[in-house]
Amino acid sequence: MSAIAGMEQHPRARTLLAFLAAAALAVTPLLLSAPTTQAAPAGPGADVVVGARPVVLVEDGDTAAVTVTVQVADNAVLAEPVRVRWRTGSGTATVDADYVAGSGTLTFAAGTPSGAERTLTVQTRNSTAGETAETVRVALESGDAVVSTEPTVVVRAHDLPYLDERLPTEERVADLVGRMTLREKAGQMTQAERANVAGDPAVVTELGLGSVLSGGGSTPADNTPAGWADAIDGFQTRALATRLQIPLLYGVDSVHGHGNLAGATILPHNIGLGATRDPGLVARAERMVATETRATGIPWTFAPCLCVVRDDRWGRTYESFGEHPALASVLGTAAVRGFQGKHLDSNRSVLATAKHFVADGDTAYGTGEGEYPVDQGVTQQSRAHVEAVDLPPYVAALGAGVGSVMPSYSSMDWTDDGLGNPVKMHAHDELLTGWLKDEHGFDGFVISDYQGIHQIPPLADDSPTTGQIVTAVNAGVDMFMEPSQFERFHTRLVAAVHDGEVAEERIDDAVSRILAAKFELGLFEEPFADRSHAGKIGSDQHRAIARKAVAASQVLLKNDDAALPLDSDASVYVAGRNADDVGNQAGGWTGTWQGWSGEVTAGTTILEGIQAAAGDVTFSEDASASTAGADVGVVVVGETPYAEGYGDVGGPEWAWDPADGGVPREEKSMALQPGDVEVVERVCAEIETCVVLVVSGRPQVVTEQLGSIDALVASWLPGTEGAGVADVLFGERRFTGRLPVSWPRSAEDPVVNVGDAGYDPLFPFGWGLSTGGRGSHVDQHRLALQDEVLDPVEGVPPAASRAIATSDEAMLEGRTRRAHDILTAALTR
């Protein structure tokens, strides 16, 4: 299959080109500021347009102020007067009982600048009892200009139990669900993509959409905090034009920061956070991400990923905290608490999503979807294995109160009853309803992955089919991410209920879960963006948190003759393609879905961090410049950006970001790229002290180069704060990071996990040298063993690897004495 075909077979990729084409669309106010310079007069006709905001909200009994704006071509001034006649008309409100009928004429005199405003008013009447929202349409007519938009005045719902914040959430939900029609319920279960509703936001009202998302790279035209908040508030206004005024729940993949937002603070990806082994730091870092995300009007993130990665050839390896369930449990729980905080209605909290349920990191190589060798593949394990390895992080996240869960694209094929009958996770009622909701009491809601139900067999050209919808709803999926086919989904879901294929009780359960989250988030009280923390986005304070996380994520694998820390007075020669590239060090899910090399967002590169720490720095990306006089060489190599599917080793190559220019990206590998090897070998041969940093989303095999390298560092994907890497290189902070995954010896045999028979990695799970400071007794024993066993050419011998990995496993499981005994025994051999 060609690369183009590979792109087409992924649901995200199939719609990416549409997103790029629609990237300029945004929900923006019709009201524009007046021009700052006097322009030539314009006559009436098609070059003069009048209009108003499409929805004007007003409290019952108050006066609605409707602003009408004139727009003149080329920002000219009016050459002739423009008269706009208006009158109240049709709607759901009753004249006299609910509002006072009105009419009149607004006049824009000759010489009026483009963007000028006139205001009309509509007086509403107090109601003596609680009511749902009612509408008053205002008709605009003009013989002097084109009328672009006619406003609707929405008299807000009031004095109903579900609007009473003093009542328990359960009572509010029950009252609201009891008032809803089937179509309204189906709307709450439907999620559309921003780019597909921005051009016609009225569909939010028409279908009563429950949610809108921004996929990777889907941004408003004004990609600023204010631009995001304005766009989302525009969608929210449309949601509040519905009868029950149920607010919209907007979601985004803030998987290592608000990656779509230009200038956001970008953290290390989860694999780097896994190396920190610091749940407090992870919680604080995700709290920062939640603050930046919610300040743009978004109360929901599709994070954290709780996958336990078992094959590092998987393109989502970096989204995992590590290969051991205890590590993913501890740090996944910390992430959930950081995102959600103590109170979801805080302007620093977002609803978290535990994903991808379950075992997406445990699929068998060669079973992937389409061209993907691993991604969206089949987990071929026993129930006992999944219970022991893949499910523990979800148990922990449920204990932390995670609000939503996202199923995996992958399938489950239990070995207990023989292979050959895989079931897609989006259709797996045993796990979604049985394990998750019934056995473990999950009371949040399940959100499908991006067109995830389209992969439920039998496949069809008109997905989602009724069969796919029925299967997924009955299996336990509550909300459906249908970026482009949301109208089809809505229509077919309603029909399926009418036909008896889905019980309305199941619909009520799904809707109740969704509404409960909206109530807990405080969206009924304050549906619009709280922008009070917008000034903190990308701030020095937030970047300092990320910088600390970067420093803590660095894993020192080798350090011969105390090559690190470096002396700030040394002459430093820096080389390698990842030394001065924010895009490469941020990785996928930054700027766009797959990310890209180059200036993807604001940040500090590793080179810039080194230049700030040392006075004498020479940079040559390909090491072609002379190395004469250099005291130390720092070579920064590794991977270029990728995300799911296209990041699989042996998978298709991405070529569809604007930065790619249609040129496929390099083939993914567990080994260093040939160009990286050349730079490492050149610098390490010419400079006495050679330090190599590997910037990557998974281990890169360096076995053949290890002997020539004095200090080797796993830098992972540090994000925007490359200065955090320099902090440990120059001793401002000590190295404390430890491997969250085993580092393989061979790219041909890369699958190695703690507990495997014949466990023999180059560096084991839990490995990490230090550059000073004191730790616990267990840490001291581990460090002593590491110093004793590390061979500068061959790495770590198998017996020592097993001791270090199993002791670390024991520590993660809270068995400190066992960890101590394992290390003590290894030291005395």
Secondary structure as GFF3:
##gff-version 3
##sequence-region A 1 829
A	DSSP	alpha_helix	3	8	.	.	.	ID=ss1
A	DSSP	alpha_helix	11	21	.	.	.	ID=ss2
A	DSSP	beta_strand	41	42	.	.	.	ID=ss3
A	DSSP	beta_strand	45	52	.	.	.	ID=ss4
A	DSSP	beta_strand	55	58	.	.	.	ID=ss5
A	DSSP	beta_strand	63	72	.	.	.	ID=ss6
A	DSSP	three_ten_helix	73	75	.	.	.	ID=ss7
A	DSSP	beta_strand	77	78	.	.	.	ID=ss8
A	DSSP	beta_strand	82	88	.	.	.	ID=ss9
A	DSSP	beta_strand	103	108	.	.	.	ID=ss10
A	DSSP	beta_strand	117	123	.	.	.	ID=ss11
A	DSSP	beta_strand	134	141	.	.	.	ID=ss12
A	DSSP	beta_strand	145	147	.	.	.	ID=ss13
A	DSSP	beta_strand	152	155	.	.	.	ID=ss14
A	DSSP	three_ten_helix	161	163	.	.	.	ID=ss15
A	DSSP	alpha_helix	169	179	.	.	.	ID=ss16
A	DSSP	alpha_helix	182	188	.	.	.	ID=ss17
A	DSSP	beta_strand	190	193	.	.	.	ID=ss18
A	DSSP	alpha_helix	194	197	.	.	.	ID=ss19
A	DSSP	alpha_helix	202	207	.	.	.	ID=ss20
A	DSSP	beta_strand	211	214	.	.	.	ID=ss21
A	DSSP	alpha_helix	225	239	.	.	.	ID=ss22
A	DSSP	beta_strand	249	252	.	.	.	ID=ss23
A	DSSP	alpha_helix	270	276	.	.	.	ID=ss24
A	DSSP	alpha_helix	279	294	.	.	.	ID=ss25
A	DSSP	beta_strand	300	301	.	.	.	ID=ss26
A	DSSP	three_ten_helix	317	319	.	.	.	ID=ss27
A	DSSP	alpha_helix	325	340	.	.	.	ID=ss28
A	DSSP	beta_strand	353	357	.	.	.	ID=ss29
A	DSSP	three_ten_helix	360	362	.	.	.	ID=ss30
A	DSSP	beta_strand	378	379	.	.	.	ID=ss31
A	DSSP	alpha_helix	383	389	.	.	.	ID=ss32
A	DSSP	alpha_helix	392	399	.	.	.	ID=ss33
A	DSSP	beta_strand	404	407	.	.	.	ID=ss34
A	DSSP	beta_strand	411	412	.	.	.	ID=ss35
A	DSSP	three_ten_helix	415	417	.	.	.	ID=ss36
A	DSSP	beta_strand	423	424	.	.	.	ID=ss37
A	DSSP	three_ten_helix	425	427	.	.	.	ID=ss38
A	DSSP	alpha_helix	429	429	.	.	.	ID=ss39
A	DSSP	pi_helix	430	439	.	.	.	ID=ss40
A	DSSP	beta_strand	445	446	.	.	.	ID=ss41
A	DSSP	three_ten_helix	452	455	.	.	.	ID=ss42
A	DSSP	alpha_helix	466	475	.	.	.	ID=ss43
A	DSSP	beta_strand	480	481	.	.	.	ID=ss44
A	DSSP	alpha_helix	486	498	.	.	.	ID=ss45
A	DSSP	alpha_helix	504	520	.	.	.	ID=ss46
A	DSSP	three_ten_helix	534	536	.	.	.	ID=ss47
A	DSSP	alpha_helix	540	553	.	.	.	ID=ss48
A	DSSP	beta_strand	555	559	.	.	.	ID=ss49
A	DSSP	three_ten_helix	560	562	.	.	.	ID=ss50
A	DSSP	beta_strand	571	575	.	.	.	ID=ss51
A	DSSP	alpha_helix	582	586	.	.	.	ID=ss52
A	DSSP	alpha_helix	606	613	.	.	.	ID=ss53
A	DSSP	beta_strand	616	620	.	.	.	ID=ss54
A	DSSP	beta_strand	632	638	.	.	.	ID=ss55
A	DSSP	three_ten_helix	658	660	.	.	.	ID=ss56
A	DSSP	alpha_helix	674	686	.	.	.	ID=ss57
A	DSSP	beta_strand	689	695	.	.	.	ID=ss58
A	DSSP	three_ten_helix	703	708	.	.	.	ID=ss59
A	DSSP	beta_strand	711	714	.	.	.	ID=ss60
A	DSSP	alpha_helix	723	729	.	.	.	ID=ss61
A	DSSP	alpha_helix	777	789	.	.	.	ID=ss62
A	DSSP	alpha_helix	798	812	.	.	.	ID=ss63
A	DSSP	alpha_helix	816	827	.	.	.	ID=ss64
###
